[in-house]
Amino acid sequence: MDLGLTGRTFVVTGASNGVGLAIAAMLLADGANVGVCARDAGRLRAAVGGLPATAGARALCLGCDVLDGGAVARFVGDVAAEFGGIDGVVNNAGQSLMRPLFETTELEWTEQVQLKLFSVLNTVRAALPWLRRSPVASVVNVNAILARQPEARLAATGAARAALLNLSATMATELAPDGVRVNSVCLGLIDTGQWHRRYEAAGAGQPYEQWTAELARDRGIALGRIGSAEEVAFPIVGLLSPRSSYVTGASLDIGGGVSRYV
Ligand code: NDP
């Protein structure tokens, strides 16, 4: 099925690893141009630069911290100038903070709120003039099941995630008259750099595969395993596609059945 993405241009933040990298790979393979960023530009170019592309699609890789509004405006402007417009944004850059509630400092709370809210606000604000001109404009905010299902030692990240879910719904309502769809995906446990870092920090003394299998069992993931970045990328690219033209203000869980709410 043609997803209608060929020749379109998408901004993907945090694309040097994990979910963002898998999204960039899928878009390029589908013939869409991507403007991608991460703070470490060298690692980003090494990861995205060699990805195969079809139909003449290209990637523009730029170093940018999504918390820096000025840098985001320059990054998004450079992407629009390079490709002649922007048709969609995936707000993916981010990470979580594991810390007991009353050991979380005020600064860490502020950083989590900034990372979850301003990374999205900065990027969408910068892209909006081009999104308003696109006939297929779409924003996907990468969120976490944690937004609805809180967990111990993730208070600041969870609260900021819940706020982002709420913000995304408002954004969908306010931007609908401009023809810009806005949706959220809420991830469970996905096999990316985040979990490799936690595995190393845990010093578990067992192979990574065994450690993640036990993690999946302990968390009660219905499918019995953690997910891959590619399994996340497909539903996100599907939401970007104009074939999802009647989907806005929605939130899709991608967690292999880890969520416990209905
Ligand atoms: P990874 O740690 O594998 O990759 C994160 C990417 O974001 C990297 O490219 C990193 O590059 C970039 N990044 C981080 N901070 C910034 C910043 N301030 N500005 C620009 N780029 C940044 O993460 P995942 O692929 O696992 O996660 C992707 C998204 O999904 C994140 O928002 C994450 O919180 C969310 N998520 C992931 C889950 C999981 O289990 N993996 C679960 C729930 C949510 P660099 O360091 O060079 O900036």
py3Dmol code that shows the C-alpha trace and the ligand (Angstrom):
import py3Dmol

protein = """\
ATOM      1  CA  MET A   1       0.000   0.000   0.000  1.00  0.00           C
ATOM      2  CA  ASP A   2       1.276   3.472  -0.893  1.00  0.00           C
ATOM      3  CA  LEU A   3       1.371   5.539   2.313  1.00  0.00           C
ATOM      4  CA  GLY A   4       1.531   8.779   0.338  1.00  0.00           C
ATOM      5  CA  LEU A   5       4.821   9.834   1.897  1.00  0.00           C
ATOM      6  CA  THR A   6       7.040   9.931  -1.204  1.00  0.00           C
ATOM      7  CA  GLY A   7       8.522  13.387  -1.741  1.00  0.00           C
ATOM      8  CA  ARG A   8       7.193  14.651   1.609  1.00  0.00           C
ATOM      9  CA  THR A   9       9.486  16.050   4.312  1.00  0.00           C
ATOM     10  CA  PHE A  10       9.472  15.142   7.998  1.00  0.00           C
ATOM     11  CA  VAL A  11      11.374  16.459  11.011  1.00  0.00           C
ATOM     12  CA  VAL A  12      12.393  13.753  13.488  1.00  0.00           C
ATOM     13  CA  THR A  13      14.063  14.814  16.737  1.00  0.00           C
ATOM     14  CA  GLY A  14      16.455  12.498  18.567  1.00  0.00           C
ATOM     15  CA  ALA A  15      17.213  10.302  15.562  1.00  0.00           C
ATOM     16  CA  SER A  16      20.738   9.060  16.258  1.00  0.00           C
ATOM     17  CA  ASN A  17      19.516   5.978  18.092  1.00  0.00           C
ATOM     18  CA  GLY A  18      16.548   3.816  18.989  1.00  0.00           C
ATOM     19  CA  VAL A  19      13.036   4.847  18.035  1.00  0.00           C
ATOM     20  CA  GLY A  20      14.015   8.062  16.200  1.00  0.00           C
ATOM     21  CA  LEU A  21      16.565   6.242  14.064  1.00  0.00           C
ATOM     22  CA  ALA A  22      14.037   3.531  13.145  1.00  0.00           C
ATOM     23  CA  ILE A  23      11.484   6.196  12.146  1.00  0.00           C
ATOM     24  CA  ALA A  24      14.041   8.015   9.976  1.00  0.00           C
ATOM     25  CA  ALA A  25      15.000   4.716   8.313  1.00  0.00           C
ATOM     26  CA  MET A  26      11.367   3.860   7.552  1.00  0.00           C
ATOM     27  CA  LEU A  27      10.594   7.319   6.138  1.00  0.00           C
ATOM     28  CA  LEU A  28      13.686   7.301   3.897  1.00  0.00           C
ATOM     29  CA  ALA A  29      12.824   3.792   2.688  1.00  0.00           C
ATOM     30  CA  ASP A  30       9.355   5.081   1.845  1.00  0.00           C
ATOM     31  CA  GLY A  31      10.747   7.933  -0.260  1.00  0.00           C
ATOM     32  CA  ALA A  32      10.316  10.771   2.259  1.00  0.00           C
ATOM     33  CA  ASN A  33      13.017  13.322   3.093  1.00  0.00           C
ATOM     34  CA  VAL A  34      13.985  13.637   6.742  1.00  0.00           C
ATOM     35  CA  GLY A  35      15.481  16.496   8.726  1.00  0.00           C
ATOM     36  CA  VAL A  36      16.892  14.898  11.847  1.00  0.00           C
ATOM     37  CA  CYS A  37      18.625  16.227  14.944  1.00  0.00           C
ATOM     38  CA  ALA A  38      20.377  15.092  18.102  1.00  0.00           C
ATOM     39  CA  ARG A  39      22.843  16.869  20.383  1.00  0.00           C
ATOM     40  CA  ASP A  40      25.793  14.763  19.190  1.00  0.00           C
ATOM     41  CA  ALA A  41      25.904  15.624  15.477  1.00  0.00           C
ATOM     42  CA  GLY A  42      28.757  13.194  14.729  1.00  0.00           C
ATOM     43  CA  ARG A  43      26.872  10.197  16.119  1.00  0.00           C
ATOM     44  CA  LEU A  44      23.744  11.343  14.263  1.00  0.00           C
ATOM     45  CA  ARG A  45      25.534  11.555  10.891  1.00  0.00           C
ATOM     46  CA  ALA A  46      27.179   8.167  11.452  1.00  0.00           C
ATOM     47  CA  ALA A  47      23.790   6.579  12.209  1.00  0.00           C
ATOM     48  CA  VAL A  48      21.514   8.265   9.640  1.00  0.00           C
ATOM     49  CA  GLY A  49      24.049   9.085   6.916  1.00  0.00           C
ATOM     50  CA  GLY A  50      24.339   5.504   5.713  1.00  0.00           C
ATOM     51  CA  LEU A  51      20.643   4.619   5.712  1.00  0.00           C
ATOM     52  CA  PRO A  52      19.248   3.424   2.371  1.00  0.00           C
ATOM     53  CA  ALA A  53      16.692   5.715   0.722  1.00  0.00           C
ATOM     54  CA  THR A  54      14.309   5.331  -2.194  1.00  0.00           C
ATOM     55  CA  ALA A  55      12.857   7.704  -4.783  1.00  0.00           C
ATOM     56  CA  GLY A  56      15.692  10.233  -4.328  1.00  0.00           C
ATOM     57  CA  ALA A  57      14.849  10.825  -0.659  1.00  0.00           C
ATOM     58  CA  ARG A  58      17.555  12.510   1.415  1.00  0.00           C
ATOM     59  CA  ALA A  59      18.443  13.153   5.045  1.00  0.00           C
ATOM     60  CA  LEU A  60      19.666  16.432   6.540  1.00  0.00           C
ATOM     61  CA  CYS A  61      21.462  15.708   9.830  1.00  0.00           C
ATOM     62  CA  LEU A  62      22.032  18.639  12.181  1.00  0.00           C
ATOM     63  CA  GLY A  63      23.232  18.955  15.756  1.00  0.00           C
ATOM     64  CA  CYS A  64      20.549  20.591  17.918  1.00  0.00           C
ATOM     65  CA  ASP A  65      19.385  20.468  21.529  1.00  0.00           C
ATOM     66  CA  VAL A  66      15.564  20.505  21.477  1.00  0.00           C
ATOM     67  CA  LEU A  67      15.573  22.485  24.743  1.00  0.00           C
ATOM     68  CA  ASP A  68      17.224  25.454  23.022  1.00  0.00           C
ATOM     69  CA  GLY A  69      14.395  27.336  21.274  1.00  0.00           C
ATOM     70  CA  GLY A  70      16.766  29.372  19.082  1.00  0.00           C
ATOM     71  CA  ALA A  71      18.705  26.299  17.955  1.00  0.00           C
ATOM     72  CA  VAL A  72      15.439  24.459  17.190  1.00  0.00           C
ATOM     73  CA  ALA A  73      14.211  27.398  15.086  1.00  0.00           C
ATOM     74  CA  ARG A  74      17.475  27.333  13.079  1.00  0.00           C
ATOM     75  CA  PHE A  75      17.317  23.532  12.669  1.00  0.00           C
ATOM     76  CA  VAL A  76      13.706  23.538  11.486  1.00  0.00           C
ATOM     77  CA  GLY A  77      14.346  26.538   9.212  1.00  0.00           C
ATOM     78  CA  ASP A  78      17.336  24.757   7.642  1.00  0.00           C
ATOM     79  CA  VAL A  79      15.218  21.646   6.995  1.00  0.00           C
ATOM     80  CA  ALA A  80      12.457  23.697   5.337  1.00  0.00           C
ATOM     81  CA  ALA A  81      15.006  25.596   3.218  1.00  0.00           C
ATOM     82  CA  GLU A  82      16.738  22.378   2.138  1.00  0.00           C
ATOM     83  CA  PHE A  83      13.576  20.533   1.092  1.00  0.00           C
ATOM     84  CA  GLY A  84      11.165  23.373   0.331  1.00  0.00           C
ATOM     85  CA  GLY A  85       8.749  22.752   3.194  1.00  0.00           C
ATOM     86  CA  ILE A  86       7.802  20.521   6.102  1.00  0.00           C
ATOM     87  CA  ASP A  87       4.880  18.063   6.125  1.00  0.00           C
ATOM     88  CA  GLY A  88       5.252  16.526   9.557  1.00  0.00           C
ATOM     89  CA  VAL A  89       7.098  16.439  12.855  1.00  0.00           C
ATOM     90  CA  VAL A  90       7.916  13.539  15.155  1.00  0.00           C
ATOM     91  CA  ASN A  91       8.780  14.824  18.623  1.00  0.00           C
ATOM     92  CA  ASN A  92      10.856  11.890  19.793  1.00  0.00           C
ATOM     93  CA  ALA A  93      13.963  13.267  21.553  1.00  0.00           C
ATOM     94  CA  GLY A  94      14.038  12.510  25.229  1.00  0.00           C
ATOM     95  CA  GLN A  95      14.931  10.229  28.069  1.00  0.00           C
ATOM     96  CA  SER A  96      13.615   9.350  31.509  1.00  0.00           C
ATOM     97  CA  LEU A  97      14.872  10.013  35.019  1.00  0.00           C
ATOM     98  CA  MET A  98      14.782   7.121  37.527  1.00  0.00           C
ATOM     99  CA  ARG A  99      14.896   8.586  41.013  1.00  0.00           C
ATOM    100  CA  PRO A 100      12.934   8.022  44.253  1.00  0.00           C
ATOM    101  CA  LEU A 101      10.305  10.741  44.645  1.00  0.00           C
ATOM    102  CA  PHE A 102      11.850  12.578  47.579  1.00  0.00           C
ATOM    103  CA  GLU A 103      15.373  12.300  46.234  1.00  0.00           C
ATOM    104  CA  THR A 104      14.342  14.136  43.052  1.00  0.00           C
ATOM    105  CA  THR A 105      15.665  17.687  43.214  1.00  0.00           C
ATOM    106  CA  GLU A 106      13.762  20.780  42.128  1.00  0.00           C
ATOM    107  CA  LEU A 107      16.228  21.187  39.258  1.00  0.00           C
ATOM    108  CA  GLU A 108      15.553  17.619  38.080  1.00  0.00           C
ATOM    109  CA  TRP A 109      11.795  18.269  38.186  1.00  0.00           C
ATOM    110  CA  THR A 110      12.290  21.406  36.108  1.00  0.00           C
ATOM    111  CA  GLU A 111      14.504  19.556  33.614  1.00  0.00           C
ATOM    112  CA  GLN A 112      11.925  16.793  33.136  1.00  0.00           C
ATOM    113  CA  VAL A 113       9.122  19.291  32.538  1.00  0.00           C
ATOM    114  CA  GLN A 114      11.312  21.224  30.107  1.00  0.00           C
ATOM    115  CA  LEU A 115      12.332  18.088  28.235  1.00  0.00           C
ATOM    116  CA  LYS A 116       8.806  16.745  27.883  1.00  0.00           C
ATOM    117  CA  LEU A 117       6.953  20.002  27.187  1.00  0.00           C
ATOM    118  CA  PHE A 118       9.352  22.547  25.697  1.00  0.00           C
ATOM    119  CA  SER A 119      11.028  20.060  23.349  1.00  0.00           C
ATOM    120  CA  VAL A 120       7.593  19.683  21.740  1.00  0.00           C
ATOM    121  CA  LEU A 121       6.510  23.318  21.978  1.00  0.00           C
ATOM    122  CA  ASN A 122       9.812  24.588  20.537  1.00  0.00           C
ATOM    123  CA  THR A 123       9.733  22.215  17.573  1.00  0.00           C
ATOM    124  CA  VAL A 124       6.060  22.552  16.661  1.00  0.00           C
ATOM    125  CA  ARG A 125       6.195  26.354  17.028  1.00  0.00           C
ATOM    126  CA  ALA A 126       9.161  26.485  14.634  1.00  0.00           C
ATOM    127  CA  ALA A 127       7.563  24.122  12.099  1.00  0.00           C
ATOM    128  CA  LEU A 128       4.068  25.607  12.203  1.00  0.00           C
ATOM    129  CA  PRO A 129       4.410  28.090   9.302  1.00  0.00           C
ATOM    130  CA  TRP A 130       5.340  25.201   6.979  1.00  0.00           C
ATOM    131  CA  LEU A 131       2.884  22.720   8.475  1.00  0.00           C
ATOM    132  CA  ARG A 132       0.069  25.190   7.836  1.00  0.00           C
ATOM    133  CA  ARG A 133       1.018  25.211   4.131  1.00  0.00           C
ATOM    134  CA  SER A 134       1.158  21.401   3.821  1.00  0.00           C
ATOM    135  CA  PRO A 135      -1.964  19.538   2.649  1.00  0.00           C
ATOM    136  CA  VAL A 136      -0.984  16.495   4.765  1.00  0.00           C
ATOM    137  CA  ALA A 137       0.397  18.086   7.950  1.00  0.00           C
ATOM    138  CA  SER A 138       0.834  15.813  10.950  1.00  0.00           C
ATOM    139  CA  VAL A 139       2.588  15.836  14.325  1.00  0.00           C
ATOM    140  CA  VAL A 140       3.321  12.739  16.395  1.00  0.00           C
ATOM    141  CA  ASN A 141       4.417  13.168  20.008  1.00  0.00           C
ATOM    142  CA  VAL A 142       6.329  10.176  21.336  1.00  0.00           C
ATOM    143  CA  ASN A 143       5.147   9.628  24.901  1.00  0.00           C
ATOM    144  CA  ALA A 144       5.061   6.741  27.382  1.00  0.00           C
ATOM    145  CA  ILE A 145       2.449   4.457  28.935  1.00  0.00           C
ATOM    146  CA  LEU A 146       3.880   5.950  32.126  1.00  0.00           C
ATOM    147  CA  ALA A 147       1.781   9.036  31.345  1.00  0.00           C
ATOM    148  CA  ARG A 148      -1.342   7.066  32.369  1.00  0.00           C
ATOM    149  CA  GLN A 149       0.187   4.275  34.452  1.00  0.00           C
ATOM    150  CA  PRO A 150       2.533   5.798  37.061  1.00  0.00           C
ATOM    151  CA  GLU A 151       5.499   3.849  38.418  1.00  0.00           C
ATOM    152  CA  ALA A 152       7.642   4.141  41.522  1.00  0.00           C
ATOM    153  CA  ARG A 153      10.936   6.047  41.046  1.00  0.00           C
ATOM    154  CA  LEU A 154       9.654   7.747  37.883  1.00  0.00           C
ATOM    155  CA  ALA A 155       7.593  10.532  39.449  1.00  0.00           C
ATOM    156  CA  ALA A 156       9.072  13.529  37.632  1.00  0.00           C
ATOM    157  CA  THR A 157       9.168  11.786  34.264  1.00  0.00           C
ATOM    158  CA  GLY A 158       5.658  10.361  34.751  1.00  0.00           C
ATOM    159  CA  ALA A 159       4.095  13.667  35.778  1.00  0.00           C
ATOM    160  CA  ALA A 160       5.768  15.462  32.863  1.00  0.00           C
ATOM    161  CA  ARG A 161       4.603  12.698  30.508  1.00  0.00           C
ATOM    162  CA  ALA A 162       1.008  13.094  31.751  1.00  0.00           C
ATOM    163  CA  ALA A 163       1.280  16.821  31.113  1.00  0.00           C
ATOM    164  CA  LEU A 164       2.522  16.154  27.569  1.00  0.00           C
ATOM    165  CA  LEU A 165      -0.462  13.889  26.897  1.00  0.00           C
ATOM    166  CA  ASN A 166      -2.771  16.693  27.975  1.00  0.00           C
ATOM    167  CA  LEU A 167      -0.810  19.263  25.954  1.00  0.00           C
ATOM    168  CA  SER A 168      -1.009  17.032  22.866  1.00  0.00           C
ATOM    169  CA  ALA A 169      -4.813  16.922  23.106  1.00  0.00           C
ATOM    170  CA  THR A 170      -4.983  20.720  23.304  1.00  0.00           C
ATOM    171  CA  MET A 171      -2.566  21.023  20.406  1.00  0.00           C
ATOM    172  CA  ALA A 172      -4.754  18.704  18.315  1.00  0.00           C
ATOM    173  CA  THR A 173      -7.820  20.849  18.999  1.00  0.00           C
ATOM    174  CA  GLU A 174      -6.097  24.181  18.355  1.00  0.00           C
ATOM    175  CA  LEU A 175      -4.322  23.082  15.179  1.00  0.00           C
ATOM    176  CA  ALA A 176      -7.193  21.167  13.583  1.00  0.00           C
ATOM    177  CA  PRO A 177      -8.587  24.299  11.875  1.00  0.00           C
ATOM    178  CA  ASP A 178      -5.132  24.731  10.273  1.00  0.00           C
ATOM    179  CA  GLY A 179      -5.303  21.194   8.889  1.00  0.00           C
ATOM    180  CA  VAL A 180      -2.570  19.928  11.226  1.00  0.00           C
ATOM    181  CA  ARG A 181      -3.281  16.553  12.864  1.00  0.00           C
ATOM    182  CA  VAL A 182      -1.644  15.861  16.248  1.00  0.00           C
ATOM    183  CA  ASN A 183      -1.428  12.409  17.830  1.00  0.00           C
ATOM    184  CA  SER A 184       0.448  10.679  20.646  1.00  0.00           C
ATOM    185  CA  VAL A 185       2.048   7.272  20.875  1.00  0.00           C
ATOM    186  CA  CYS A 186       2.593   5.897  24.360  1.00  0.00           C
ATOM    187  CA  LEU A 187       5.469   3.429  24.518  1.00  0.00           C
ATOM    188  CA  GLY A 188       6.021   0.556  26.893  1.00  0.00           C
ATOM    189  CA  LEU A 189       9.479  -1.037  27.166  1.00  0.00           C
ATOM    190  CA  ILE A 190      11.327  -0.705  23.873  1.00  0.00           C
ATOM    191  CA  ASP A 191      14.786  -2.142  23.217  1.00  0.00           C
ATOM    192  CA  THR A 192      16.909   0.980  22.655  1.00  0.00           C
ATOM    193  CA  GLY A 193      19.886   2.804  24.128  1.00  0.00           C
ATOM    194  CA  GLN A 194      17.798   3.645  27.209  1.00  0.00           C
ATOM    195  CA  TRP A 195      17.574  -0.011  28.280  1.00  0.00           C
ATOM    196  CA  HIS A 196      21.184  -0.776  27.358  1.00  0.00           C
ATOM    197  CA  ARG A 197      22.240   2.111  29.637  1.00  0.00           C
ATOM    198  CA  ARG A 198      20.051   0.781  32.475  1.00  0.00           C
ATOM    199  CA  TYR A 199      21.423  -2.752  31.951  1.00  0.00           C
ATOM    200  CA  GLU A 200      24.976  -1.474  32.245  1.00  0.00           C
ATOM    201  CA  ALA A 201      24.111   0.625  35.307  1.00  0.00           C
ATOM    202  CA  ALA A 202      22.420  -2.380  36.955  1.00  0.00           C
ATOM    203  CA  GLY A 203      25.601  -4.517  36.614  1.00  0.00           C
ATOM    204  CA  ALA A 204      23.258  -7.510  36.425  1.00  0.00           C
ATOM    205  CA  GLY A 205      25.938 -10.115  35.660  1.00  0.00           C
ATOM    206  CA  GLN A 206      23.721 -11.913  33.133  1.00  0.00           C
ATOM    207  CA  PRO A 207      23.347 -11.572  29.334  1.00  0.00           C
ATOM    208  CA  TYR A 208      21.278  -8.605  28.121  1.00  0.00           C
ATOM    209  CA  GLU A 209      18.682 -10.893  26.501  1.00  0.00           C
ATOM    210  CA  GLN A 210      18.102 -12.772  29.767  1.00  0.00           C
ATOM    211  CA  TRP A 211      17.926  -9.487  31.717  1.00  0.00           C
ATOM    212  CA  THR A 212      15.263  -8.057  29.353  1.00  0.00           C
ATOM    213  CA  ALA A 213      13.295 -11.357  29.392  1.00  0.00           C
ATOM    214  CA  GLU A 214      13.120 -11.159  33.190  1.00  0.00           C
ATOM    215  CA  LEU A 215      12.183  -7.484  32.947  1.00  0.00           C
ATOM    216  CA  ALA A 216       9.292  -8.368  30.620  1.00  0.00           C
ATOM    217  CA  ARG A 217       8.099 -11.072  33.002  1.00  0.00           C
ATOM    218  CA  ASP A 218       8.366  -8.832  36.083  1.00  0.00           C
ATOM    219  CA  ARG A 219       6.449  -6.023  34.354  1.00  0.00           C
ATOM    220  CA  GLY A 220       3.732  -8.409  33.179  1.00  0.00           C
ATOM    221  CA  ILE A 221       4.075  -7.604  29.474  1.00  0.00           C
ATOM    222  CA  ALA A 222       1.316  -9.675  27.835  1.00  0.00           C
ATOM    223  CA  LEU A 223       3.417 -10.520  24.761  1.00  0.00           C
ATOM    224  CA  GLY A 224       6.211 -11.720  27.068  1.00  0.00           C
ATOM    225  CA  ARG A 225       9.036  -9.588  25.649  1.00  0.00           C
ATOM    226  CA  ILE A 226      10.158  -6.014  25.221  1.00  0.00           C
ATOM    227  CA  GLY A 227       9.519  -4.366  21.839  1.00  0.00           C
ATOM    228  CA  SER A 228      11.908  -3.301  19.100  1.00  0.00           C
ATOM    229  CA  ALA A 229      12.338   0.206  17.697  1.00  0.00           C
ATOM    230  CA  GLU A 230      11.125  -1.036  14.296  1.00  0.00           C
ATOM    231  CA  GLU A 231       7.869  -2.272  15.866  1.00  0.00           C
ATOM    232  CA  VAL A 232       7.309   1.265  17.168  1.00  0.00           C
ATOM    233  CA  ALA A 233       8.314   3.028  13.959  1.00  0.00           C
ATOM    234  CA  PHE A 234       5.603   1.482  11.798  1.00  0.00           C
ATOM    235  CA  PRO A 235       2.561   2.788  13.745  1.00  0.00           C
ATOM    236  CA  ILE A 236       4.211   6.225  13.966  1.00  0.00           C
ATOM    237  CA  VAL A 237       4.846   6.364  10.230  1.00  0.00           C
ATOM    238  CA  GLY A 238       1.257   5.194   9.765  1.00  0.00           C
ATOM    239  CA  LEU A 239       0.011   8.165  11.807  1.00  0.00           C
ATOM    240  CA  LEU A 240       2.160  10.516   9.689  1.00  0.00           C
ATOM    241  CA  SER A 241       0.632   9.109   6.516  1.00  0.00           C
ATOM    242  CA  PRO A 242      -2.221  11.058   4.906  1.00  0.00           C
ATOM    243  CA  ARG A 243      -4.046   7.706   4.908  1.00  0.00           C
ATOM    244  CA  SER A 244      -4.653   8.454   8.619  1.00  0.00           C
ATOM    245  CA  SER A 245      -6.368  11.700   7.623  1.00  0.00           C
ATOM    246  CA  TYR A 246      -9.274  11.354  10.095  1.00  0.00           C
ATOM    247  CA  VAL A 247      -7.070  10.523  13.114  1.00  0.00           C
ATOM    248  CA  THR A 248      -6.254  13.451  15.381  1.00  0.00           C
ATOM    249  CA  GLY A 249      -6.165  13.960  19.146  1.00  0.00           C
ATOM    250  CA  ALA A 250      -5.636  10.213  19.517  1.00  0.00           C
ATOM    251  CA  SER A 251      -3.231   8.329  21.730  1.00  0.00           C
ATOM    252  CA  LEU A 252      -1.984   4.873  20.749  1.00  0.00           C
ATOM    253  CA  ASP A 253      -0.344   2.506  23.245  1.00  0.00           C
ATOM    254  CA  ILE A 254       2.573   0.485  21.856  1.00  0.00           C
ATOM    255  CA  GLY A 255       3.597  -1.708  24.728  1.00  0.00           C
ATOM    256  CA  GLY A 256       2.936  -5.351  23.930  1.00  0.00           C
ATOM    257  CA  GLY A 257       0.018  -5.334  26.381  1.00  0.00           C
ATOM    258  CA  VAL A 258       1.819  -3.827  29.396  1.00  0.00           C
ATOM    259  CA  SER A 259      -0.881  -1.249  30.118  1.00  0.00           C
ATOM    260  CA  ARG A 260      -3.383  -2.195  32.846  1.00  0.00           C
ATOM    261  CA  TYR A 261      -6.134   0.323  32.095  1.00  0.00           C
ATOM    262  CA  VAL A 262      -9.064   0.051  29.665  1.00  0.00           C
TER     263      VAL A 262
END
"""
ligand_1 = """\
48
NDP
P 17.452 6.654 22.997
O 18.120 7.003 24.282
O 17.791 5.378 22.338
O 17.682 7.849 21.962
C 17.351 9.146 22.331
C 17.650 10.067 21.184
O 17.271 11.396 21.543
C 19.119 10.122 20.834
O 19.247 10.335 19.449
C 19.612 11.349 21.606
O 20.796 11.839 21.008
C 18.397 12.274 21.421
N 18.236 13.303 22.446
C 18.123 13.154 23.786
N 17.987 14.357 24.384
C 17.998 15.281 23.381
C 17.913 16.692 23.351
N 17.788 17.413 24.479
N 17.965 17.313 22.150
C 18.084 16.612 20.998
N 18.180 15.271 20.972
C 18.152 14.618 22.153
O 15.890 6.778 23.286
P 14.641 5.882 22.811
O 14.715 5.624 21.368
O 14.491 4.773 23.761
O 13.455 6.875 23.160
C 12.817 7.694 22.200
C 11.677 8.396 22.910
O 10.766 7.423 23.432
C 12.129 9.234 24.110
O 11.357 10.401 24.215
C 11.846 8.311 25.273
O 11.720 8.989 26.507
C 10.560 7.650 24.813
N 10.282 6.391 25.497
C 11.128 5.331 25.344
C 10.865 4.138 25.997
C 11.746 2.937 25.855
O 11.488 1.902 26.508
N 12.801 2.964 25.035
C 9.698 3.996 26.862
C 8.871 5.163 26.924
C 9.162 6.311 26.259
P 21.829 12.816 21.796
O 22.076 12.160 23.121
O 23.033 12.913 20.916
O 21.124 14.120 21.929
"""
view = py3Dmol.view(width=600, height=400)
view.addModel(protein, "pdb")
view.setStyle({"model": 0}, {"cartoon": {"style": "trace"}})
view.addModel(ligand_1, "xyz")
view.setStyle({"model": 1}, {"stick": {}})
view.zoomTo()
view.show()
